[in-house]
Amino acid sequence: MKENMLSLKSFKNLKASSIIESVIAISIISICALVAFTIYLNVIKQNKSIQYYNAKHTINLLIQQSIQQNDYEDNSYSYNGYTIDKIVDVSKTDHTALLTFTFKSGNKTHVITKLISYNAYETP
């Protein structure tokens, strides 16, 4: 019995956590949860469809084709799931062409612009 009393008295020296420590712990957990939730929302918001990536790839091919073939005229292209409109603004003094591609994928419209230079001896 005396041994039990001695062991119970040794618990008297243990200190309980204070309210400040609890508030700090809850604050740290809340900040971590807020950061994780923000990252999750950014990843979900940037989720693009396959047509979006197909259209961007097609636009890169159209840019290369315009440079190689000196095709500096407005045009429209229709593909499965998206359409691309090409608008060209040629500056003869600077020998540059501003290619503006507008593509519609679903209910969203995206615009990509590309400034390219062309040879002064070639007529666009």
SULNOR-V649372 format. One record per residue. N is the residue number from 1. RES is the residue in one letter. PHI is phi in whole degrees, 0 to 359 (NA if undefined). PSI is psi in degrees with one decimal (999 if undefined). BURIAL is # if it has 9 or more other ideal C-beta (glycine too) atoms within 8 Angstrom, else .. Layout:
n = {N N}
res = {RES RES}
phi = {PHI PHI}
psi = {PSI PSI}
burial = {BURIAL BURIAL}
This chain:
n = {1 2 3 4 5 6 7 8 9 10 11 12 13 14 15 16 17 18 19 20 21 22 23 24 25 26 27 28 29 30 31 32 33 34 35 36 37 38 39 40 41 42 43 44 45 46 47 48 49 50 51 52 53 54 55 56 57 58 59 60 61 62 63 64 65 66 67 68 69 70 71 72 73 74 75 76 77 78 79 80 81 82 83 84 85 86 87 88 89 90 91 92 93 94 95 96 97 98 99 100 101 102 103 104 105 106 107 108 109 110 111 112 113 114 115 116 117 118 119 120 121 122 123 124}
res = {M K E N M L S L K S F K N L K A S S I I E S V I A I S I I S I C A L V A F T I Y L N V I K Q N K S I Q Y Y N A K H T I N L L I Q Q S I Q Q N D Y E D N S Y S Y N G Y T I D K I V D V S K T D H T A L L T F T F K S G N K T H V I T K L I S Y N A Y E T P}
phi = {NA 294 294 295 295 293 291 291 289 290 291 297 280 287 254 280 290 273 293 294 297 294 295 296 297 294 296 297 296 295 296 297 294 296 296 297 294 296 297 300 295 294 292 293 294 273 292 251 278 294 298 299 290 296 295 296 294 297 295 299 293 293 296 297 294 296 291 291 261 51 266 245 238 294 201 233 231 239 234 288 100 200 233 233 248 252 239 245 240 263 249 288 289 266 57 232 227 261 266 244 252 245 235 249 235 70 256 250 241 237 235 233 244 218 260 235 256 230 291 294 275 265 265 282}
psi = {-40.5 -33.1 -38.9 -39.1 -39.6 -39.3 -33.4 -34.2 -27.5 -25.9 -19.3 -25.8 -14.8 136.6 139.1 156.4 145.8 169.4 -31.1 -42.3 -38.3 -42.4 -41.0 -43.5 -43.8 -37.4 -43.9 -43.5 -39.9 -41.5 -43.0 -41.1 -38.9 -43.3 -44.8 -41.3 -39.9 -43.8 -42.9 -44.4 -37.9 -37.8 -42.4 -39.6 -31.4 4.7 114.7 157.4 168.7 -35.3 -34.4 -48.7 -35.0 -42.0 -41.2 -39.4 -43.2 -38.7 -40.5 -39.7 -39.1 -34.7 -47.5 -39.1 -40.3 -38.8 -45.5 -38.5 4.1 46.0 95.7 49.1 150.9 147.0 161.2 141.4 138.6 127.1 174.3 106.1 -10.2 158.2 149.2 129.6 127.5 125.7 129.2 131.8 108.5 131.7 105.9 -27.6 -37.2 -9.0 45.6 158.4 129.6 111.5 123.6 117.4 125.0 121.1 141.8 119.9 110.4 -126.0 10.5 146.6 131.4 148.3 132.1 129.1 147.3 125.8 120.4 155.6 153.0 162.2 137.7 -24.6 -12.8 134.6 126.8 999}
burial = {. . . . . . . . . . . . . . . . . . . . . # . . . . . . . . . . . . . . . . . . . . . . . . . . . . # # # # # # . # # . . # # . # # # . . # . # . . . . # . # . . # # # # # # # . # # . . . # # # # # # # # # # # . . . . # . # . . . # . # . . . . . .}
